Amino acid sequence: MPEYSEIDEFCRKVKNGDISMEYETHYVAFDDYGHFHADWEHDFYDPDHAMTFLSTVFHGCHDLIVLEEYSQALGTLDKVMRNSLKKFWKV
């Protein structure tokens, strides 16, 4: 799991707009070969690898829960989810 200083820095960069991620989805009836597909396709643009960072935070919080460090896991998740993800998504 990243250090708390790294999590603080990540949240600060997201709030300032220095880190963002773009997500696009669209419906595709047929694939590139003409076969019936009928599904949604998703595209991500994550130049700062924010999702990789968040994944390590989530895995680290899972480990904290396994170790019964509930308040530490909650504090970390609360900080990341409330403070940064509100401004993170540009859909």
PABATOR-140147 format. One record per residue: residue in three letters; x, y, z of N, C-alpha, C, O in turn. Coordinates in steps of 0.1 Angstrom, whole numbers, padded with zeros to 4 digits, always signed. Each point is the difference from the previous one (the first is absolute). Example, Ala and Ser with C-alpha at 12.3 -4.5 7.8 and 13.67 -1.06 7.14 Angstrom:
REM residues 2
ALA+0132-0057+0078-0009+0012+0000+0009+0012+0000+0010+0000+0007 SER-0014+0011-0014+0009+0011+0000-0008+0011+0008+0005+0011+0001 
REM end
This chain:
REM residues 91
MET+0008-0012+0000-0008+0012+0000+0009+0012+0000+0010+0001+0007 PRO-0014+0010-0014+0008+0012+0000+0000+0006+0014-0008-0002+0008 GLU+0019+0010-0006+0001+0007+0013-0011+0011+0000-0006+0004-0010 TYR+0003+0000+0022-0011+0010+0002+0004+0013-0007-0009+0007-0005 SER+0021-0003+0005+0005+0012-0007-0003-0001-0015-0004+0010-0006 GLU+0006-0022+0000-0003-0002-0014-0015+0001-0002-0005+0005-0011 ILE-0003-0010+0020-0015+0000-0002-0004+0015+0001-0009+0005-0008 ASP+0014+0002+0018-0003+0015+0001+0004+0007-0013-0008+0009-0004 GLU+0020-0012-0001+0004+0007-0012-0009-0004-0012-0003+0009-0008 PHE-0001-0021+0007-0009-0004-0011-0014+0008+0002-0004+0005-0010 CYS-0001-0005+0022-0013+0007+0002+0002+0015-0004-0009+0006-0005 ARG+0020+0000+0009+0003+0014-0003+0000+0002-0015-0006+0010-0005 LYS+0013-0018-0002+0001+0001-0015-0013-0002-0006-0003+0007-0010 VAL-0006-0016+0015-0013-0001-0006-0008+0012+0002-0007+0005-0009 LYS+0007+0000+0021-0008+0012+0003+0005+0012-0008-0009+0008-0004 ASN+0022-0007+0001+0005+0011-0008-0002-0002-0015+0003+0009-0008 GLY-0008-0021+0004-0002-0003-0014+0013-0004-0007+0000-0001-0012 ASP+0010-0002+0020+0013-0005-0007-0001-0014-0004+0008-0005-0009 ILE-0017-0003+0015-0002-0014-0004-0015-0002-0004-0008+0004+0008 SER+0006-0010-0019-0014-0003-0004+0000-0013-0008+0011-0005-0004 MET-0022+0000+0002-0002-0012-0008-0012+0002-0009-0011+0005+0005 GLU+0011-0009-0017-0012+0001-0009-0005-0014-0003+0008-0009-0002 TYR-0021+0008+0002-0006-0013-0002-0011+0002-0010-0008+0010+0000 GLU+0008-0019-0010-0010+0001-0011-0006-0014-0002+0007-0010+0000 THR-0020+0010-0002-0007-0012-0003-0009+0002-0012-0006+0010-0002 HIS+0004-0021-0006-0009+0001-0011-0005-0014-0004+0007-0010+0003 TYR-0018+0010-0008-0006-0013-0004+0004-0004-0014+0001+0008-0009 VAL+0003-0021+0008+0004-0006-0013-0009-0012-0003+0000-0009+0007 ALA-0006+0010-0019-0009-0011-0004+0008-0010-0007-0003-0012+0001 PHE+0013+0016-0009+0008-0010-0007+0015+0003+0002+0004+0012+0001 ASP+0004-0022+0000+0015+0002+0002+0006+0003-0013-0006+0002-0010 ASP+0020+0000+0011+0007+0004-0012+0000-0010-0012+0002+0003-0011 TYR-0006-0016+0014-0001-0010-0010-0014-0002-0005-0002-0010-0008 GLY-0007+0018+0012-0014-0001-0004-0009-0010+0008-0011-0002-0004 HIS+0017-0004+0014-0008-0009+0008-0008+0008+0010+0004+0010+0005 PHE-0016-0016-0002-0009+0007+0009+0006+0000+0014+0005-0011+0005 HIS-0004+0022+0001+0007+0002+0013-0010+0004+0011+0000-0006+0010 ALA-0008+0016-0013-0010+0005+0010+0005+0001+0014-0005-0007+0009 ASP+0014+0016-0007+0006+0002+0013+0005+0014+0001+0002+0007-0010 TRP+0001-0002+0022+0006+0013+0003+0015-0002+0000+0006-0009+0006 GLU+0001+0019-0012+0014+0000+0000+0004+0012+0009-0006+0011+0000 HIS+0017-0012+0007+0005+0010+0009+0014+0004-0004+0009-0009-0002 ASP-0006+0021+0003+0014+0005-0003+0004+0009+0012-0008+0009+0004 PHE+0020-0011+0000+0005+0009+0011+0013+0007-0005+0007-0005-0008 TYR-0006+0017+0012+0012+0008-0002+0006+0004+0013-0006+0009+0007 ASP+0016-0015-0002+0006+0002+0013+0015+0002-0001+0008-0008+0004 PRO-0004+0020-0009+0014+0003-0002+0008+0000+0012+0013-0002+0000 ASP-0019+0005+0012+0008+0001+0012-0001-0013+0009+0005+0000+0011 HIS-0011-0010-0017-0001-0013+0007-0007+0001+0013+0004-0007+0010 ALA-0014+0015-0009-0007+0002+0012-0008-0013+0005+0000-0003+0012 MET-0005-0004-0022-0007-0013+0004+0010-0010+0006-0004-0007+0009 THR+0016+0007-0014+0010-0009+0006+0003+0004+0015+0000-0009+0008 PHE+0001+0022-0006+0002+0005+0013-0012-0003+0009+0002-0005+0012 LEU-0014+0007-0016-0012-0003+0008-0001-0015+0002-0004-0004+0011 SER+0007-0004-0020+0000-0014+0002+0009-0005+0011-0003-0008+0009 THR+0015+0014-0008+0009-0003+0011-0005+0005+0013+0002-0007+0011 VAL-0009+0018-0011-0006+0005+0013-0011-0010+0004-0001-0003+0012 PHE-0008-0001-0021-0011-0009+0003+0005-0013+0005-0005-0006+0010 HIS+0016+0000-0016+0006-0012+0004+0006+0001+0014-0001-0008+0009 GLY+0007+0020-0006+0006+0002+0013-0011+0002+0010+0002-0005+0012 CYS-0013+0011-0015-0011+0001+0010-0006-0014+0003-0004-0003+0011 HIS+0003-0005-0021-0004-0014+0002+0009-0007+0010-0005-0007+0009 ASP+0018+0008-0011+0010-0006+0009-0002+0006+0014+0001-0008+0010 LEU-0004+0021-0009-0002+0005+0014-0012-0006+0006+0000-0002+0012 ILE-0011+0000-0020-0012-0006+0006+0003-0014+0004-0005-0005+0011 VAL+0012-0003-0018+0004-0013+0003+0008+0000+0014-0002-0009+0008 LEU+0010+0019-0007+0008+0002+0013-0008+0006+0011+0005+0003+0011 GLU-0018-0001-0014-0009+0006+0010+0003+0015+0004-0002+0004+0011 GLU+0008+0003-0020+0004+0014+0001-0011+0008-0007+0002+0007-0009 TYR-0015-0008+0015-0011+0005-0007+0000+0015-0001-0003+0006-0010 SER+0006+0001+0021+0000+0015+0000+0010+0005-0010-0002+0010-0007 GLN+0014-0016+0006+0010+0005-0010-0005-0003-0014+0002+0009-0009 ALA-0008-0020+0006-0005-0003-0013-0011+0010-0003-0001+0006-0011 LEU-0008-0004+0020-0011+0010-0002+0005+0014-0003-0005+0007-0009 GLY+0014-0003+0017+0006+0014-0002+0006+0001-0014-0002+0011-0006 THR+0009-0021+0002+0007+0001-0013-0011+0000-0011+0001+0008-0009 LEU-0010-0017+0010-0011-0001-0011-0008+0013+0000-0003+0005-0011 ASP+0000+0000+0023-0008+0012+0001+0007+0012-0007-0006+0007-0007 LYS+0019-0006+0010+0008+0011-0006+0000-0001-0015-0002+0010-0007 VAL+0005-0022+0002+0001-0002-0015-0014+0001-0007-0001+0007-0010 MET-0009-0013+0016-0013+0000-0007-0007+0014+0001-0005+0004-0010 ARG+0005+0002+0022-0007+0012+0002+0007+0012-0006-0006+0009-0007 ASN+0019-0008+0009+0007+0012-0003+0005+0000-0014+0001+0011-0006 SER+0002-0022+0000+0006+0001-0013-0009-0005-0011+0000+0006-0011 LEU-0007-0016+0013-0008-0006-0011-0012+0009-0005-0004-0002-0011 LYS+0000+0011+0020-0011+0009-0004+0005+0008-0013-0008+0003-0009 LYS+0020+0001+0009+0005+0009-0010+0008-0008-0011+0004+0005-0010 PHE-0002-0018+0013+0009-0008-0009-0006-0004-0013+0006+0002-0010 TRP-0019-0006+0010-0006-0005-0012-0004+0011-0010-0008+0009+0004 LYS+0012-0010-0016-0005+0009-0011-0006-0009-0010+0007-0007-0008 VAL-0020+0006+0008-0007-0010-0009-0005+0008-0012-0006-0006-0009 
REM end
